[in-house]
């Protein structure tokens, strides 16, 4: 079985981050294959590819594997430029990028995640709680979540109010006044859609359609647009792990390596062995390989698949990820 457009998305359906990519593909009408993953580690399919990165989603385009939705969406915009959803003017691009930073790099999602009701089955599953402790690098504690809940509710109320009284205040349908959802809408809406969909996350006397009608209408319009987009194209091709791994390892690379910027602040050179890992969560899982790309936007290393030892490239955005030399790490350990 082939992967349409050579795209394979590794995710699980209720991941709020994965929704960003699924929405984008639906709104663009881009066909793809998917390989569903467990919500907790281990993930044998990605391990077979030699990918240590533990967050979801991950997208493979040929033998290039892309981590983090910010980079995945950027690569899809580049690969399918006709009908791209990204802004074109500088002011619109600024809004799009600022929404991305606010919801992903800023505190919005972390506050939203702290409002997961502690009565949910996952929050009472020792396996899930242990996995999220490893993911975050700190204990997941229900008592601490309950204690911090009022503060997070207050923060999210302020976030809803910001959208209600600024970007959506004039009654526009979409953030950039486009005739359909744009990338800016995806960047802005995802944590709000997630909370609206999560029963018990927000007290209705504080945050509801009554208090924030424009935000809730925006969410409803967006959901209708995504539903229409999904109905217009075939469903994603389902792949079992071994099928997905085989297709990836038999494919060509999707793009050439970009090399290392001449004025790279870290002073690293192409070909040096490095480790790449996120700085906010999942930082205990690190991909090691030969550095082939390092720009202000992106880092990529070559690695070897566990199955067959085939070379793959693992890509990540520069912001929010750290690149360290293996030699420097070893030397630091020796001094200890």
C-alpha positions in Angstrom: 0.0 0.0 0.0 1.4 3.4 -1.0 1.3 6.6 1.0 -0.5 9.4 -1.0 1.9 12.3 -1.7 4.6 10.4 0.1 3.2 11.7 3.4 2.9 9.5 6.5 1.6 11.1 9.7 2.4 9.4 13.0 -0.1 10.5 15.7 -3.0 9.6 18.0 -6.4 11.1 17.4 -6.9 13.1 20.6 -3.5 14.8 20.5 -4.3 18.6 20.4 -1.0 19.1 18.6 -1.8 16.5 16.0 -5.1 18.1 15.3 -3.2 21.1 13.9 -1.7 19.0 11.1 -4.9 17.0 10.5 -6.8 20.2 10.2 -4.3 21.7 7.8 -4.4 18.6 5.5 -8.2 18.6 5.5 -8.5 22.3 4.7 -5.9 21.9 1.9 -7.5 18.7 0.6 -4.1 17.0 0.7 -4.2 13.2 0.8 -1.9 11.3 3.1 -1.3 8.1 5.1 -1.4 7.8 8.8 0.1 5.4 11.3 -1.7 5.6 14.6 0.5 5.5 17.7 -0.1 4.8 21.4 -0.6 7.9 23.6 2.3 6.8 25.9 5.8 5.4 25.3 7.2 3.2 23.9 6.4 3.7 20.2 7.9 0.8 18.4 7.3 2.2 14.9 9.3 5.4 15.5 11.9 3.4 17.4 12.3 1.1 14.3 13.1 4.2 12.3 15.7 5.2 14.8 13.7 8.3 16.0 14.1 9.0 19.7 11.9 12.2 19.7 9.0 11.3 21.9 6.4 13.9 21.1 3.4 13.6 18.7 2.8 14.2 15.9 5.7 13.3 13.6 5.5 13.4 9.8 7.6 11.5 7.4 8.0 12.8 3.8 10.1 10.1 2.2 13.2 9.5 4.4 12.9 12.9 5.9 11.2 12.8 9.3 9.9 16.1 10.7 9.3 16.8 14.4 7.1 19.6 15.9 4.0 20.9 14.2 5.6 24.3 13.6 8.1 22.7 11.2 5.6 20.2 9.8 3.2 23.0 8.7 6.0 25.0 7.3 7.2 22.1 5.2 3.7 21.4 3.9 3.3 25.0 2.9 6.6 24.7 0.9 5.8 21.3 -0.6 2.3 22.3 -1.7 2.5 26.0 -2.5 -0.6 26.2 -4.7 -3.4 27.1 -2.3 -1.1 27.5 0.7 -2.8 28.9 3.8 0.0 31.0 5.1 -0.2 34.8 5.1 1.6 36.8 2.3 1.7 40.4 3.6 4.1 41.4 6.4 1.5 42.5 8.8 -0.6 39.3 8.3 2.6 37.2 8.7 3.3 39.0 11.9 -0.1 38.1 13.3 0.3 34.5 12.2 3.7 34.2 13.8 2.7 35.9 17.0 -0.3 33.6 17.4 2.0 30.6 16.9 4.4 32.0 19.6 1.5 32.8 22.0 -0.2 29.4 21.8 2.9 27.1 21.4 5.9 28.9 22.8 4.0 31.0 25.2 1.9 29.9 28.2 -1.5 29.3 26.6 -1.2 25.6 26.0 0.5 24.8 29.3 -2.3 26.7 31.1 -4.9 24.8 29.0 -3.3 21.5 29.7 -3.5 22.2 33.5 -7.3 22.3 33.2 -7.6 18.6 32.2 -10.2 17.4 34.8 -8.4 15.2 37.3 -11.5 12.9 37.2 -10.6 11.9 33.7 -9.7 8.2 33.4 -6.2 9.0 32.0 -5.5 11.2 35.0 -6.1 8.1 37.2 -4.1 5.7 35.0 -0.6 5.1 36.6 0.9 4.3 33.2 -0.3 7.6 31.7 0.8 9.6 34.8 4.3 8.0 34.8 4.6 8.7 31.1 3.7 12.3 31.4 6.1 12.7 34.3 8.9 11.5 32.0 7.6 13.8 29.3 7.6 16.9 31.4 10.6 16.2 33.6 8.6 16.8 36.8 6.0 14.8 38.7 2.4 15.0 37.5 0.5 15.6 40.7 -3.3 15.8 40.8 -3.3 17.7 44.0 -1.0 20.4 42.5 -3.2 20.6 39.4 -6.3 21.2 41.6 -4.5 23.8 43.6 -3.4 25.7 40.5 -6.7 25.3 38.7 -8.2 28.7 39.7 -5.1 30.6 38.4 -5.3 28.7 35.1 -9.0 29.4 34.7 -8.3 33.1 35.3 -5.5 33.0 32.7 -7.6 31.3 30.1 -10.5 33.6 30.7 -8.1 36.5 29.9 -7.0 34.7 26.7 -10.6 34.2 25.6 -11.2 37.9 26.3 -8.2 38.9 24.3 -9.5 37.2 21.2 -13.1 38.4 21.8 -12.1 42.1 22.2 -9.3 42.4 19.6 -8.9 40.1 16.6 -12.5 39.0 16.5 -14.1 42.2 17.9 -15.2 43.5 14.5 -17.3 40.4 13.7 -14.9 39.0 11.1 -15.2 35.3 10.3 -11.5 34.6 10.1 -8.4 36.1 11.8 -7.0 37.7 8.7 -10.3 38.6 7.1 -9.9 35.8 4.5 -12.8 34.1 2.8 -11.8 30.8 4.4 -9.6 29.6 7.4 -6.0 30.5 7.1 -2.9 29.3 8.8 -3.4 32.1 11.3 -6.7 30.5 12.4 -5.0 27.2 12.9 -2.2 28.8 15.0 -4.7 30.7 17.1 -7.6 28.3 17.6 -6.2 25.0 18.6 -5.9 25.3 22.4 -9.3 27.1 22.5 -11.0 24.4 20.4 -9.5 21.7 22.6 -10.8 23.3 25.8 -14.3 24.0 24.4 -14.4 20.3 23.4 -13.2 19.1 26.9 -16.1 18.7 29.3 -15.4 20.0 32.7 -12.3 21.9 31.8 -13.9 25.4 32.1 -16.6 26.5 34.5 -19.6 27.7 32.3 -20.2 30.6 34.6 -16.7 31.9 33.8 -16.0 30.9 30.2 -18.9 30.0 27.8 -20.6 31.0 24.6 -22.6 33.5 26.6 -19.5 35.4 27.8 -17.5 35.0 24.6 -19.9 34.6 21.7 -17.4 35.6 19.0 -14.8 33.1 20.1 -17.3 30.3 20.3 -18.8 31.2 16.9 -15.2 31.2 15.4 -14.7 27.7 16.8 -18.0 26.5 15.3 -17.2 27.9 11.9 -13.7 26.4 12.0 -15.1 23.0 12.9 -17.6 23.2 10.0 -14.9 24.1 7.6 -12.7 21.2 8.7 -15.6 18.8 8.5 -16.3 19.9 4.9 -12.7 19.6 4.0 -12.5 16.0 5.3 -15.7 15.1 3.4 -14.2 16.3 0.1 -11.2 14.0 0.1 -10.6 10.3 0.7 -9.9 9.3 4.3 -6.2 8.9 5.3 -4.7 5.6 4.2 -4.2 3.5 7.3 -0.8 1.9 7.7 0.4 -0.6 10.3 3.8 0.2 11.8 5.9 -2.3 9.7 4.2 -1.0 6.5 5.0 2.6 7.3 8.6 1.8 8.2 9.1 -0.1 5.0 7.6 2.7 2.8 9.8 5.3 4.5 13.0 3.3 4.3 12.4 2.4 0.6 11.8 6.1 -0.3 14.1 8.8 -1.4 14.9 11.9 0.6 12.3 14.6 0.2 14.7 17.5 0.1 18.5 18.2 0.0 20.3 19.1 3.2 20.8 22.8 3.6 24.2 22.8 5.3 25.3 24.9 8.2 25.0 28.7 8.1 28.4 30.4 7.8 27.7 32.7 10.7 26.1 30.1 13.0 26.4 31.4 16.6 27.1 27.9 18.0 30.2 27.6 15.9 29.2 24.1 14.7 30.3 22.6 11.4 28.6 20.3 9.0 29.2 16.6 9.7 29.9 16.9 13.4 28.0 14.5 15.7 25.4 16.2 17.8 22.3 15.6 19.9 19.0 17.5 19.2 16.2 17.7 21.7 13.4 20.0 22.8 14.0 22.4 25.7 10.5 22.5 27.2 9.2 18.9 27.3 10.4 15.5 26.1 14.0 16.7 26.6 15.1 13.3 28.0 14.7 11.8 24.6 17.5 12.9 22.3 18.2 12.3 18.6 21.9 11.8 17.9 23.4 12.0 14.4 25.6 13.8 11.9 24.7 17.5 11.5 23.5 18.2 8.0 21.4 21.3 8.4 21.6 24.2 10.9 20.0 27.5 10.0 18.1 30.1 12.0 14.9 28.1 11.3 15.8 24.5 11.3 18.2 21.7 12.4 18.6 18.3 10.8 20.8 15.3 11.6 21.3 12.0 9.8 20.6 8.9 11.8 20.3 5.2 11.1 17.1 3.1 11.3 17.1 0.3 13.8 15.7 -1.9 11.2 18.2 -2.3 8.3 20.5 0.5 9.3 19.1 2.8 6.6 20.0 6.5 6.7 17.2 8.9 7.5 17.2 12.6 8.3 15.5 13.9 11.5 14.4 17.6 11.3 13.3 20.0 14.0 12.7 23.7 14.3 15.5 25.8 15.7 13.4 27.6 18.3 12.6 25.5 21.3 15.2 22.9 20.5 18.8 22.6 21.6 21.8 21.3 19.6 24.8 20.0 21.6 27.9 18.3 20.4 28.4 14.8 21.6 32.1 15.5 22.2 31.3 18.4 24.5 28.8 16.3 26.4 31.3 13.5 26.9 34.0 15.9 28.0 31.7 17.5 30.6 30.9 14.0 31.9 34.6 13.2 32.2 35.2 16.3 34.3 32.6 15.2 36.8 
